[in-house]
Amino acid sequence: MRNLCARVLRKLASIVDPTPHARPIDVSDDYVRWLCYANAGILHRGNLFSFDYAIRNLPSEAPLVEIGSFCGLSTNLLTYYKERHGVRNRLITCDKWEFEGAHHGSMVGDSSISHSEYQTFVRETYIRNIRMFSRYDLPYAIEMLSDDFFEAWRKSEEVLDVIGQPIKFGGPISFFYIDGNHAYEYVKRDFENCHEFLERGGFILFDDSADGSGWEVCQVVAEVKRSREYDVVISNPNYLFKKR
């Protein structure tokens, strides 16, 4: 939980005081503002421009995948941009709702709330939020760690999501939003798995990847930039890449 709190504080700092040399483009509208009032989550508003750009320029009808979804704020925003642009690609989210620093049976700080209760509350909040704000285009919410998700995708398994929707895994992906565990080894593995399934012309957005953010995500982003397999579409301030 300590790591989660640190992450929230860093995200808030980046929103309040964005990098002075490149102020992010914010395309928030009335719906985005009302959604952010009601839907818990910390989202850098610069990501909205990247969501909008990627969804307007998807190379095919292959699915979109979000790694890490918390209470569903970014999930509902992705659905919103899909609706705005008439995109019908399936949106699939992947989250086990197991937070860094949480231990079975331990309490949240000095409170009487256990981490397991907190985990259950966040999961139920996510379900309630998507049922409200994405009710006409429900995403497929898969309760898995990302490594397990990709292994199941690799095997073309058939699974049920958290609200009982069946889905058959497998095939190419047109867009990935990587917002899971921010430690280097996890981000690196998430990227390698995404690269395996991302089609040419598809997009990857790395959350908390702004230059100087201090997250280990930036190390992976630097490697992607050197790889010559991806083009930087924008850093707003987080990096959106397009696969060559």
C-alpha atoms as one frame of an Amber mdcrd trajectory, in Angstrom:
protein
   0.000   0.000   0.000   2.936   2.312   0.669   4.005   1.978  -2.974   0.463
   2.699  -4.133   0.313   5.856  -1.996   3.673   7.029  -3.336   2.415   6.469
  -6.863  -0.726   8.522  -6.224   1.318  11.392  -4.791   3.672  11.385  -7.762
   0.762  11.399 -10.181  -0.838  14.319  -8.356   2.437  16.216  -8.467   2.725
  15.680 -12.219  -0.807  17.018 -12.720  -0.340  20.068 -10.487   3.147  20.909
 -11.795   3.688  19.494 -15.290   7.103  19.797 -16.927   7.564  23.499 -17.718
   9.289  22.905 -21.072   6.381  20.924 -22.546   2.981  21.694 -21.075   0.682
  18.765 -21.922  -2.243  19.102 -24.280  -5.472  18.643 -22.308  -8.551  17.700
 -24.330 -10.871  17.321 -21.324 -14.512  18.131 -21.955 -17.601  18.310 -19.742
 -18.116  14.545 -19.720 -14.501  13.899 -18.741 -14.764  16.378 -15.879 -18.008
  14.871 -14.552 -16.632  11.359 -14.871 -13.493  12.295 -12.956 -15.630  13.712
 -10.135 -17.421  10.375  -9.671 -14.911   7.725 -10.740 -11.956   7.233  -8.407
  -8.529   7.159 -10.001  -5.509   9.291 -10.768  -5.160  10.008 -14.470  -2.806
  12.495 -16.100  -5.057  14.485 -18.423  -2.361  14.387 -21.093  -3.220  10.706
 -21.586  -6.586  11.739 -23.024  -4.935  13.189 -26.116  -3.047   9.907 -26.582
  -6.232   7.854 -26.087  -8.023  10.012 -28.645  -5.187   9.880 -31.174  -4.655
   6.131 -30.932  -8.356   5.277 -31.167  -8.827   7.585 -34.176  -5.900   5.897
 -35.932  -6.251   2.216 -35.040  -4.866   0.014 -37.821  -7.629  -2.595 -37.647
 -10.561  -3.940 -35.644  -8.247  -5.901 -33.326  -8.881  -5.465 -29.566  -7.551
  -2.790 -27.222  -5.918  -3.988 -23.984  -5.447  -2.073 -20.725  -3.000  -3.510
 -18.182  -3.967  -2.236 -14.730  -7.410  -0.718 -14.260  -7.910   0.103 -10.516
 -11.407   1.633 -10.195 -12.070   1.923 -13.922 -11.435   5.600 -14.667  -9.173
   5.033 -17.674 -11.338   2.088 -18.766 -14.414   4.297 -18.924 -12.483   7.015
 -20.737 -11.259   4.560 -23.355 -14.877   3.473 -23.857 -15.879   7.117 -24.194
 -13.345   7.772 -26.949 -14.405   4.584 -28.691 -17.977   5.893 -28.707 -16.943
   9.339 -29.956 -15.136   7.859 -32.943 -17.551   5.023 -33.701 -14.946   2.367
 -32.894 -16.222  -1.131 -32.116 -12.926  -2.856 -31.248 -13.289  -4.883 -28.072
 -11.733  -3.327 -24.971 -10.131  -5.855 -22.617  -8.757  -4.925 -19.221  -6.409
  -6.955 -17.069  -6.065  -6.484 -13.304  -5.736  -8.847 -10.347  -6.324  -5.985
  -7.890  -3.294  -7.080  -5.889  -1.514  -3.899  -4.865   2.188  -3.412  -4.218
   3.073  -3.633  -0.554  -0.148  -5.390   0.456   0.138  -8.593   2.463  -2.557
 -11.144   3.221  -4.187 -10.386   6.557  -2.358  -7.078   7.016  -4.134  -3.808
   7.723  -4.177  -0.594   5.717  -1.940   1.691   7.741  -3.209   2.114  11.296
  -6.834   1.570  10.304  -9.178  -1.335  11.036  -9.526  -2.062   7.297  -7.579
  -5.032   5.953  -5.825  -5.081   2.599  -8.107  -7.916   1.502 -11.160  -5.751
   2.285  -9.579  -2.863   0.385  -8.885  -5.133  -2.590 -12.486  -6.379  -2.634
 -13.830  -2.826  -2.364 -11.729  -1.576  -5.297 -12.724  -4.556  -7.452 -16.419
  -4.044  -6.691 -16.040  -0.306  -7.334 -14.526  -1.059 -10.737 -17.466  -3.301
 -11.643 -19.998  -0.725 -10.481 -18.250   2.035 -12.442 -18.107   0.166 -15.739
 -21.738  -0.924 -15.362 -22.647   2.760 -15.071 -20.326   4.588 -17.467 -19.625
   1.865 -20.056 -22.975   0.094 -19.883 -23.662   0.232 -23.629 -20.206  -1.074
 -24.553 -19.017  -3.120 -21.594 -15.305  -3.943 -21.565 -14.104  -7.461 -20.817
 -12.536  -7.216 -17.350 -10.115 -10.097 -16.792  -9.016 -10.767 -13.212  -5.465
 -11.928 -13.887  -1.909 -10.799 -13.417  -0.552  -9.587 -16.733   1.864 -12.535
 -17.094  -1.043 -14.967 -16.683  -3.174 -12.924 -19.066  -0.576 -13.109 -21.832
  -0.022 -16.810 -21.285  -3.766 -17.404 -21.617  -3.838 -15.182 -24.701  -0.952
 -17.154 -26.195  -2.917 -20.385 -25.715  -6.151 -18.896 -27.160  -8.052 -19.850
 -24.002 -11.734 -19.212 -23.443 -12.412 -17.397 -20.156 -15.135 -15.554 -18.263
 -14.552 -12.003 -17.128 -15.499 -10.602 -13.694 -19.129 -10.053 -14.677 -19.513
 -13.396 -16.427 -18.949 -12.367 -20.034 -17.290 -15.124 -22.112 -14.374 -14.234
 -24.347 -12.026 -16.185 -26.597  -8.414 -15.044 -26.347  -5.842 -14.914 -29.116
  -4.823 -12.914 -32.161  -3.315  -9.493 -32.759  -3.875  -6.398 -30.606  -4.187
  -2.856 -31.969  -3.536  -0.811 -28.777  -1.992  -1.394 -25.365  -2.157   0.888
 -22.323   0.509  -0.239 -19.850  -0.364   0.916 -16.315   0.455  -2.060 -14.102
   3.342  -2.609 -11.712   5.849   0.193 -12.400   9.020  -1.670 -11.363  11.438
  -2.168 -14.266  11.244  -5.971 -14.437   7.429  -5.910 -14.635   7.188  -3.082
 -17.163   9.865  -4.714 -19.303   7.999  -8.015 -19.294   4.692  -6.296 -20.028
   6.275  -4.536 -22.973   7.844  -7.706 -24.358   4.486  -9.474 -24.138   2.715
  -6.540 -25.761   5.291  -6.429 -28.545   4.606 -10.079 -29.336   0.929  -9.418
 -30.113   0.860  -5.765 -31.203   0.225  -5.501 -34.926   2.190  -3.188 -37.190
   0.742   0.292 -36.997  -0.584  -0.425 -33.510   0.033   1.735 -30.431   1.476
   1.392 -26.926   0.974   4.063 -24.259   3.154   3.866 -21.143   1.611   5.545
 -18.091   3.912   7.562 -15.789   6.638   7.575 -18.446   7.207  11.337 -18.614
  10.839  12.415 -18.771  12.109  12.977 -15.235   9.124  11.283 -13.580  11.425
   9.014 -11.584   9.496   5.844 -12.392  11.403   2.841 -13.723   8.962   2.880
 -16.630  11.289   5.509 -18.118  14.094   2.961 -18.433  11.892   0.744 -20.583
  10.775   3.724 -22.656  14.424   4.624 -23.325  15.029   1.069 -24.551  11.977
   1.191 -26.818  13.187   4.469 -28.319  16.546   2.859 -29.118  15.027  -0.302
 -30.583  14.180   1.169 -34.025  10.996  -0.894 -34.029   8.792   1.941 -32.759
   8.190   5.594 -33.532   7.374   8.127 -30.826   3.972   9.571 -31.692   3.857
  12.012 -28.803   5.092  12.550 -25.265   2.251  14.391 -23.564   4.102  14.004
 -21.200   3.693  10.168 -21.188   4.977   8.312 -24.214   2.753   6.961 -26.980
   4.550   4.705 -29.471   3.537   3.332 -32.863   4.909   0.001 -34.052   6.673
   0.165 -37.412
